[in-house]
């Protein structure tokens, strides 16, 4: 299961992404997700992180997301990167509240970098 951390402040998530990159976590393993696509893209591009796009989703999920509601799309994206349906639902509710998710899919012990 990926490492996930929630944020309410864009600056804080960007600082932590830089910390991860400085500690050897590959940018391709770092994802940003918010409820707003423009916000997601802005944060990710500022720190050279990823968004969950076509390469992380299978074609069926991607096509379904084109026609689904935002909440359904976000839950599908979270499930595609390894979350259970229940966890995806809980995190999607946090996204509804305006939170930013930092998701790391690296095998390294990322949690120890935040101690």
DSSP file (Angstrom, degrees, kcal/mol; ACC not computed):
  #  RESIDUE AA STRUCTURE BP1 BP2  ACC     N-H-->O    O-->H-N    N-H-->O    O-->H-N    TCO  KAPPA ALPHA  PHI   PSI    X-CA   Y-CA   Z-CA
    1    1 A X              0   0    0      0, 0.0    81,-0.1     0, 0.0    82,-0.1   0.000 360.0 360.0 360.0 138.7    0.0    0.0    0.0
    2    2 A X        -     0   0    0     79,-0.3     2,-0.4     1,-0.1   103,-0.2  -0.256 360.0-106.8 -68.5 157.5    1.3    3.5   -0.8
    3    3 A X  E     -A  104   0A   0    101,-2.5   101,-2.8   103,-0.2     2,-0.4  -0.715  41.6-171.4 -80.5 132.5    2.4    6.0    1.8
    4    4 A X  E     -A  103   0A   0     -2,-0.4     2,-0.4    99,-0.2    99,-0.2  -0.993  12.0-179.6-132.5 136.0   -0.2    8.8    2.0
    5    5 A X  E     -A  102   0A   0     97,-2.2    97,-2.8    -2,-0.4     2,-0.3  -0.998  18.4-139.1-133.5 138.6   -0.1   12.0    3.9
    6    6 A X  E     -A  101   0A   0     -2,-0.4     2,-0.3    95,-0.2    95,-0.2  -0.713  19.5-176.1 -99.5 147.0   -2.8   14.7    4.1
    7    7 A X  E     -A  100   0A   0     93,-2.2    93,-2.8    -2,-0.3     3,-0.1  -0.966  27.2-167.6-137.7 153.4   -2.2   18.4    3.9
    8    8 A X  S    S+     0   0    0     -2,-0.3     2,-0.5    91,-0.2    -1,-0.1   0.459  80.8  64.1-110.3  -9.4   -4.3   21.6    4.2
    9    9 A X     >  -     0   0    0      1,-0.1     4,-1.7    91,-0.1     5,-0.2  -0.966  66.6-152.0-123.8 124.4   -1.6   23.9    3.0
   10   10 A X  H  > S+     0   0    0     -2,-0.5     4,-2.1     1,-0.2     5,-0.2   0.875  97.5  56.0 -60.4 -39.7    0.0   23.7   -0.5
   11   11 A X  H  > S+     0   0    0      1,-0.2     4,-2.3     2,-0.2    -1,-0.2   0.900 105.2  51.9 -61.8 -41.3    3.3   25.1    0.7
   12   12 A X  H  > S+     0   0    0      1,-0.2     4,-2.1     2,-0.2    -1,-0.2   0.906 109.5  48.5 -64.2 -41.6    3.7   22.4    3.3
   13   13 A X  H  X S+     0   0    0     -4,-1.7     4,-2.2     1,-0.2    -1,-0.2   0.902 111.1  51.0 -66.2 -38.4    3.1   19.6    0.8
   14   14 A X  H  X S+     0   0    0     -4,-2.1     4,-2.1     2,-0.2    -2,-0.2   0.895 108.9  51.3 -66.1 -38.5    5.6   21.2   -1.6
   15   15 A X  H  X S+     0   0    0     -4,-2.3     4,-2.0     1,-0.2    -1,-0.2   0.915 111.1  48.1 -61.9 -42.4    8.2   21.4    1.2
   16   16 A X  H  X S+     0   0    0     -4,-2.1     4,-2.5     2,-0.2    -2,-0.2   0.857 108.1  54.1 -69.7 -34.0    7.7   17.7    2.0
   17   17 A X  H  X S+     0   0    0     -4,-2.2     4,-2.6     2,-0.2    -1,-0.2   0.932 109.3  48.5 -62.9 -43.9    8.0   16.7   -1.7
   18   18 A X  H  X S+     0   0    0     -4,-2.1     4,-2.6     1,-0.2    -2,-0.2   0.895 110.1  52.3 -62.0 -39.2   11.3   18.5   -1.9
   19   19 A X  H  X S+     0   0    0     -4,-2.0     4,-1.5     2,-0.2    -2,-0.2   0.917 110.1  48.6 -62.2 -43.7   12.4   16.7    1.4
   20   20 A X  H  <>S+     0   0    0     -4,-2.5     5,-2.4     1,-0.2     3,-0.3   0.939 112.9  47.0 -61.4 -47.3   11.5   13.3   -0.2
   21   21 A X  H ><5S+     0   0    0     -4,-2.6     3,-1.6     1,-0.2    -2,-0.2   0.894 109.8  53.6 -62.7 -40.2   13.4   14.1   -3.4
   22   22 A X  H 3<5S+     0   0    0     -4,-2.6    -1,-0.2     1,-0.3    -2,-0.2   0.809 106.7  54.1 -62.9 -30.0   16.4   15.3   -1.4
   23   23 A X  T 3<5S-     0   0    0     -4,-1.5    -1,-0.3    -3,-0.3    -2,-0.2   0.178 129.0 -93.2 -93.9  17.2   16.3   12.0    0.5
   24   24 A X  T < 5S+     0   0    0     -3,-1.6     2,-0.5     1,-0.3    -3,-0.2   0.537  74.4 145.1  92.0   7.5   16.4    9.9   -2.7
   25   25 A X      < -     0   0    0     -5,-2.4    -1,-0.3    -6,-0.2     2,-0.1  -0.698  53.2-119.6 -79.8 126.4   12.8    9.2   -3.4
   26   26 A X    >   -     0   0    0     -2,-0.5     3,-2.2     1,-0.1     4,-0.2  -0.407  10.9-129.8 -67.6 136.3   12.3    9.2   -7.2
   27   27 A X  G >  S+     0   0    0      1,-0.3     3,-1.6     2,-0.2    23,-0.4   0.791 106.6  66.3 -56.6 -29.6    9.9   11.9   -8.5
   28   28 A X  G 3  S+     0   0    0      1,-0.3    -1,-0.3    21,-0.1    -2,-0.1   0.668  99.7  52.2 -69.1 -13.6    8.1    9.2  -10.5
   29   29 A X  G <  S+     0   0    0     -3,-2.2    76,-2.4    75,-0.1     2,-0.5   0.365  94.1  86.1 -99.2   3.1    7.0    7.7   -7.2
   30   30 A X  E <   -B  104   0A   0     -3,-1.6    20,-3.0    74,-0.2     2,-0.3  -0.920  56.7-178.6-112.5 124.7    5.6   10.9   -5.8
   31   31 A X  E     -Bc 103  50A   0     72,-3.3    72,-2.7    -2,-0.5     2,-0.4  -0.919  15.7-155.0-124.4 147.5    2.0   11.9   -6.6
   32   32 A X  E     +B  102   0A   0     18,-2.5    20,-0.5    -2,-0.3     2,-0.4  -0.960  15.7 179.1-116.9 137.6   -0.2   14.9   -5.7
   33   33 A X  E     +B  101   0A   0     68,-1.9    68,-2.9    -2,-0.4     2,-0.3  -0.980   8.0 158.0-142.3 129.5   -4.0   14.6   -5.7
   34   34 A X        -     0   0    0     -2,-0.4    66,-0.1    66,-0.2    61,-0.1  -0.823  52.9-105.2-133.8 176.5   -6.6   17.2   -4.8
   35   35 A X  S    S+     0   0    0     60,-0.4     2,-0.5    64,-0.4    65,-0.1   0.671 106.0  66.7 -76.7 -16.2  -10.3   17.6   -5.6
   36   36 A X  S  > S-     0   0    0      1,-0.1     4,-2.6    59,-0.1     5,-0.2  -0.929  70.9-152.9-113.5 118.6   -9.4   20.3   -8.2
   37   37 A X  H  > S+     0   0    0     -2,-0.5     4,-2.7     1,-0.2     5,-0.2   0.869  96.9  52.0 -57.8 -40.2   -7.5   19.3  -11.3
   38   38 A X  H  > S+     0   0    0      2,-0.2     4,-2.4     1,-0.2    -1,-0.2   0.910 111.3  46.9 -64.7 -41.6   -5.9   22.8  -11.7
   39   39 A X  H  > S+     0   0    0      2,-0.2     4,-2.6     1,-0.2     5,-0.3   0.924 112.4  50.7 -64.9 -44.0   -4.7   22.8   -8.1
   40   40 A X  H  X S+     0   0    0     -4,-2.6     4,-2.6     1,-0.2     5,-0.2   0.946 113.0  45.3 -57.1 -50.4   -3.3   19.3   -8.5
   41   41 A X  H  X S+     0   0    0     -4,-2.7     4,-2.5     1,-0.2    -1,-0.2   0.888 112.5  51.5 -62.8 -40.5   -1.4   20.2  -11.7
   42   42 A X  H  X S+     0   0    0     -4,-2.4     4,-1.8     2,-0.2    -2,-0.2   0.940 113.5  42.7 -64.2 -48.5   -0.1   23.5  -10.2
   43   43 A X  H  X S+     0   0    0     -4,-2.6     4,-1.2     1,-0.2    -2,-0.2   0.949 116.0  48.9 -63.1 -48.1    1.3   21.8   -7.1
   44   44 A X  H  X>S+     0   0    0     -4,-2.6     5,-2.6    -5,-0.3     4,-0.5   0.902 112.1  47.5 -60.6 -42.9    2.7   18.9   -9.0
   45   45 A X  H  <5S+     0   0    0     -4,-2.5     3,-0.5     1,-0.2    -1,-0.2   0.839 105.9  59.3 -70.6 -30.4    4.4   21.0  -11.6
   46   46 A X  H  <5S+     0   0    0     -4,-1.8    -1,-0.2     1,-0.2    -2,-0.2   0.794 120.1  26.9 -66.2 -27.3    5.9   23.3   -9.0
   47   47 A X  H  <5S-     0   0    0     -4,-1.2    -1,-0.2    -3,-0.5    -2,-0.2   0.219 109.3-111.3-121.9  14.1    7.8   20.4   -7.4
   48   48 A X  T  <5 +     0   0    0     -4,-0.5    -3,-0.2    -3,-0.5     2,-0.2   0.899  69.8 141.6  57.3  43.6    8.2   18.0  -10.3
   49   49 A X      < -     0   0    0     -5,-2.6     2,-0.2    -6,-0.2   -18,-0.2  -0.556  47.2-107.0-104.6 176.0    5.8   15.5   -8.8
   50   50 A X  B     -c   31   0A   0    -20,-3.0   -18,-2.5   -23,-0.4     2,-0.3  -0.582  14.6-146.9-101.5 162.6    3.3   13.3  -10.7
   51   51 A X        -     0   0    0    -20,-0.2     2,-1.1    -2,-0.2   -18,-0.1  -0.863  38.3 -99.1-116.3 160.5   -0.5   13.3  -11.0
   52   52 A X        +     0   0    0    -20,-0.5     2,-0.1    -2,-0.3    25,-0.1  -0.701  67.0 147.3 -84.1 104.0   -2.5   10.1  -11.4
   53   53 A X    >>  -     0   0    0     -2,-1.1     3,-1.2    24,-0.0     4,-0.9  -0.260  61.8 -54.5-120.7-155.9   -3.1   10.1  -15.1
   54   54 A X  G >4 S+     0   0    0      1,-0.3     3,-0.6     2,-0.2     8,-0.1   0.842 126.4  58.3 -59.0 -38.1   -3.4    7.6  -18.0
   55   55 A X  G 34 S+     0   0    0      1,-0.2    -1,-0.3     4,-0.0    -3,-0.1   0.768 109.7  44.8 -68.7 -22.5   -0.2    5.8  -17.3
   56   56 A X  G <4 S+     0   0    0     -3,-1.2     2,-0.3    -5,-0.1    -1,-0.2   0.590 111.1  62.0 -92.8 -12.0   -1.3    4.9  -13.8
   57   57 A X  S << S-     0   0    0     -4,-0.9     2,-0.1    -3,-0.6    20,-0.1  -0.825  84.2-117.5-113.0 149.8   -4.8    3.9  -14.8
   58   58 A X     >  -     0   0    0     -2,-0.3     4,-2.5     1,-0.1     5,-0.2  -0.465  37.3-105.3 -77.5 164.3   -5.9    1.1  -17.1
   59   59 A X  H  > S+     0   0    0      1,-0.2     4,-2.8     2,-0.2     5,-0.2   0.869 119.2  54.5 -60.1 -40.1   -7.8    2.2  -20.2
   60   60 A X  H  > S+     0   0    0      2,-0.2     4,-2.5     1,-0.2    -1,-0.2   0.933 110.8  45.3 -60.7 -46.4  -11.2    1.1  -18.8
   61   61 A X  H  > S+     0   0    0      2,-0.2     4,-2.3     1,-0.2    -2,-0.2   0.920 113.0  51.2 -63.0 -43.5  -10.7    3.2  -15.6
   62   62 A X  H  X S+     0   0    0     -4,-2.5     4,-1.1     1,-0.2    -2,-0.2   0.932 112.4  45.1 -60.1 -46.9   -9.5    6.1  -17.6
   63   63 A X  H  X S+     0   0    0     -4,-2.8     4,-0.8     1,-0.2     3,-0.4   0.893 112.2  51.9 -66.1 -39.5  -12.5    6.0  -20.0
   64   64 A X  H >X S+     0   0    0     -4,-2.5     3,-0.8    -5,-0.2     4,-0.5   0.884 105.4  56.6 -62.2 -37.4  -15.0    5.5  -17.1
   65   65 A X  H >< S+     0   0    0     -4,-2.3     3,-0.5     1,-0.2    -1,-0.2   0.790  95.5  64.9 -66.8 -27.3  -13.5    8.6  -15.4
   66   66 A X  H 3< S+     0   0    0     -4,-1.1    -1,-0.2    -3,-0.4    -2,-0.2   0.866 114.3  31.5 -61.0 -35.0  -14.2   10.7  -18.4
   67   67 A X  H << S+     0   0    0     -4,-0.8    -1,-0.2    -3,-0.8    -2,-0.2   0.353 104.9  92.3-106.9   4.9  -18.0   10.2  -17.8
   68   68 A X  S << S-     0   0    0     -4,-0.5     2,-0.0    -3,-0.5    -3,-0.0  -0.532  80.7 -94.9-100.3 166.0  -18.1    9.8  -14.0
   69   69 A X     >  -     0   0    0     -2,-0.2     4,-2.4     1,-0.1     5,-0.2  -0.334  42.7-104.9 -70.6 159.8  -18.6   12.3  -11.3
   70   70 A X  H  > S+     0   0    0      1,-0.2     4,-2.7     2,-0.2     5,-0.2   0.886 119.8  52.0 -56.9 -43.9  -15.5   13.8   -9.6
   71   71 A X  H  > S+     0   0    0      1,-0.2     4,-2.3     2,-0.2    -1,-0.2   0.907 110.5  47.9 -61.0 -42.6  -15.9   11.7   -6.5
   72   72 A X  H  > S+     0   0    0      1,-0.2     4,-2.3     2,-0.2    -1,-0.2   0.901 111.8  51.0 -63.6 -40.7  -16.1    8.5   -8.5
   73   73 A X  H  X S+     0   0    0     -4,-2.4     4,-2.3     2,-0.2    -2,-0.2   0.922 110.4  48.0 -63.1 -45.3  -13.1    9.6  -10.5
   74   74 A X  H  X S+     0   0    0     -4,-2.7     4,-2.4     1,-0.2    -2,-0.2   0.912 111.8  49.3 -64.7 -42.7  -11.0   10.3   -7.4
   75   75 A X  H  X S+     0   0    0     -4,-2.3     4,-2.2     1,-0.2    -1,-0.2   0.905 110.8  50.8 -63.1 -40.7  -11.9    7.0   -5.8
   76   76 A X  H  X S+     0   0    0     -4,-2.3     4,-2.0     2,-0.2    -2,-0.2   0.907 109.9  50.1 -63.0 -41.7  -11.0    5.1   -9.0
   77   77 A X  H  X S+     0   0    0     -4,-2.3     4,-1.1     1,-0.2    -2,-0.2   0.920 110.9  49.3 -62.9 -43.5   -7.6    6.9   -9.2
   78   78 A X  H  <>S+     0   0    0     -4,-2.4     5,-1.9     1,-0.2     3,-0.3   0.883 111.3  49.2 -64.3 -38.3   -6.9    6.0   -5.6
   79   79 A X  H ><5S+     0   0    0     -4,-2.2     3,-1.5     1,-0.2    -1,-0.2   0.856 103.9  60.6 -68.9 -34.2   -7.8    2.4   -6.1
   80   80 A X  H 3<5S+     0   0    0     -4,-2.0    -1,-0.2     1,-0.3    -2,-0.2   0.797 103.9  50.0 -64.3 -28.0   -5.6    2.2   -9.2
   81   81 A X  T 3<5S-     0   0    0     -4,-1.1   -79,-0.3    -3,-0.3    -1,-0.3   0.300 134.5 -80.3 -97.9  12.0   -2.5    3.1   -7.2
   82   82 A X  T < 5S+     0   0    0     -3,-1.5     2,-0.2     1,-0.3    -3,-0.2   0.506  82.2 132.6 115.9   4.1   -3.2    0.4   -4.6
   83   83 A X      < -     0   0    0     -5,-1.9    -1,-0.3    -8,-0.1     2,-0.0  -0.588  55.3-114.6 -86.7 150.6   -5.8    1.6   -2.1
   84   84 A X     >  -     0   0    0     -2,-0.2     4,-2.7     1,-0.1     5,-0.2  -0.320  31.4-107.0 -71.2 164.1   -8.8   -0.5   -1.0
   85   85 A X  H  > S+     0   0    0      1,-0.2     4,-2.0     2,-0.2     5,-0.1   0.902 121.7  50.2 -59.7 -41.2  -12.3    0.6   -2.0
   86   86 A X  H  > S+     0   0    0      2,-0.2     4,-2.0     1,-0.2    -1,-0.2   0.930 112.3  45.2 -64.7 -46.7  -12.9    1.6    1.7
   87   87 A X  H  > S+     0   0    0      1,-0.2     4,-2.7     2,-0.2     5,-0.2   0.902 111.3  53.6 -63.7 -40.6   -9.6    3.6    2.0
   88   88 A X  H  X S+     0   0    0     -4,-2.7     4,-2.2     1,-0.2    -1,-0.2   0.898 108.2  50.7 -61.1 -40.2  -10.2    5.3   -1.3
   89   89 A X  H  X S+     0   0    0     -4,-2.0     4,-1.7    -5,-0.2    -1,-0.2   0.923 110.9  48.3 -63.4 -44.3  -13.7    6.4   -0.1
   90   90 A X  H  X S+     0   0    0     -4,-2.0     4,-1.5     1,-0.2    -2,-0.2   0.920 113.8  45.9 -63.7 -44.3  -12.3    7.8    3.1
   91   91 A X  H  X S+     0   0    0     -4,-2.7     4,-2.2     1,-0.2    -1,-0.2   0.856 108.0  57.4 -68.5 -33.2   -9.5    9.7    1.3
   92   92 A X  H  X S+     0   0    0     -4,-2.2     4,-2.0    -5,-0.2    -1,-0.2   0.878 103.9  53.2 -64.3 -36.3  -12.0   11.0   -1.2
   93   93 A X  H  X S+     0   0    0     -4,-1.7     4,-1.0     2,-0.2    -1,-0.2   0.889 107.6  51.2 -63.9 -38.4  -14.0   12.5    1.6
   94   94 A X  H  <>S+     0   0    0     -4,-1.5     5,-1.8     1,-0.2     3,-0.5   0.890 107.7  52.3 -64.6 -38.6  -10.9   14.3    2.8
   95   95 A X  H ><5S+     0   0    0     -4,-2.2     3,-2.0     1,-0.2   -60,-0.4   0.881 102.7  59.2 -63.7 -37.1  -10.3   15.6   -0.7
   96   96 A X  H 3<5S+     0   0    0     -4,-2.0    -1,-0.2     1,-0.3    -2,-0.2   0.815 100.4  57.3 -58.4 -30.2  -13.9   16.9   -0.6
   97   97 A X  T 3<5S-     0   0    0     -4,-1.0    -1,-0.3    -3,-0.5    -2,-0.2   0.395 127.5-100.0 -83.6   3.3  -12.9   19.0    2.4
   98   98 A X  T < 5S+     0   0    0     -3,-2.0    -3,-0.2     1,-0.3    -2,-0.1   0.547  72.6 147.8  94.0   7.9  -10.1   20.6    0.4
   99   99 A X      < -     0   0    0     -5,-1.8     2,-0.4   -65,-0.0   -64,-0.4  -0.362  41.9-133.2 -76.8 158.2   -7.2   18.6    1.6
  100  100 A X  E     -A    7   0A   0    -93,-2.8   -93,-2.2   -66,-0.1     2,-0.5  -0.917  15.6-145.6-108.3 135.3   -4.2   17.7   -0.6
  101  101 A X  E     -AB   6  33A   0    -68,-2.9   -68,-1.9    -2,-0.4     2,-0.6  -0.898   5.8-160.8-104.8 130.5   -2.9   14.2   -0.7
  102  102 A X  E     -AB   5  32A   0    -97,-2.8   -97,-2.2    -2,-0.5     2,-0.5  -0.955  17.8-171.9-102.1 119.9    0.8   13.4   -1.0
  103  103 A X  E     -AB   4  31A   0    -72,-2.7   -72,-3.3    -2,-0.6     2,-0.5  -0.960   8.7-170.5-120.6 128.8    1.1    9.8   -2.2
  104  104 A X  E     -AB   3  30A   0   -101,-2.8  -101,-2.5    -2,-0.5   -74,-0.2  -0.978  10.8-177.6-123.1 124.0    4.4    7.9   -2.4
  105  105 A X        +     0   0    0    -76,-2.4   -75,-0.1    -2,-0.5    -1,-0.1   0.278  43.4 124.2-102.5   9.1    4.5    4.5   -4.2
  106  106 A X        -     0   0    0    -77,-0.5     4,-0.2     1,-0.1  -103,-0.2  -0.328  64.7-133.3 -68.0 151.3    8.2    3.9   -3.5
  107  107 A X  S    S+     0   0    0      2,-0.1    -1,-0.1  -105,-0.1    -3,-0.0   0.605  77.2 104.5 -78.1 -12.4    9.3    0.7   -1.6
  108  108 A X  S    S-     0   0    0      1,-0.1     2,-1.7     2,-0.0     3,-0.2  -0.283  91.6 -98.9 -67.6 155.8   11.5    2.8    0.6
  109  109 A X        +     0   0    0      1,-0.2     3,-0.4     2,-0.1     4,-0.3  -0.594  50.7 170.4 -76.7  88.3   10.4    3.5    4.2
  110  110 A X    >   +     0   0    0     -2,-1.7     3,-1.9    -4,-0.2     4,-0.4   0.848  65.9  67.9 -71.1 -35.9    9.1    7.0    3.5
  111  111 A X  G >  S+     0   0    0      1,-0.3     3,-1.6    -3,-0.2    -1,-0.2   0.842  91.7  61.5 -56.7 -35.2    7.5    7.4    6.9
  112  112 A X  G >  S+     0   0    0     -3,-0.4     3,-0.9     1,-0.3    -1,-0.3   0.717  93.0  65.7 -66.0 -19.3   10.9    7.5    8.6
  113  113 A X  G <  S+     0   0    0     -3,-1.9    -1,-0.3    -4,-0.3    -2,-0.2   0.641  99.3  52.8 -75.7 -13.6   11.8   10.6    6.6
  114  114 A X  G <         0   0    0     -3,-1.6    -1,-0.2    -4,-0.4    -2,-0.2   0.340 360.0 360.0-103.6   6.1    9.0   12.6    8.5
  115  115 A X    <         0   0    0     -3,-0.9    -1,-0.2    -4,-0.2    -2,-0.1   0.485 360.0 360.0 -77.7 360.0   10.1   11.7   12.0
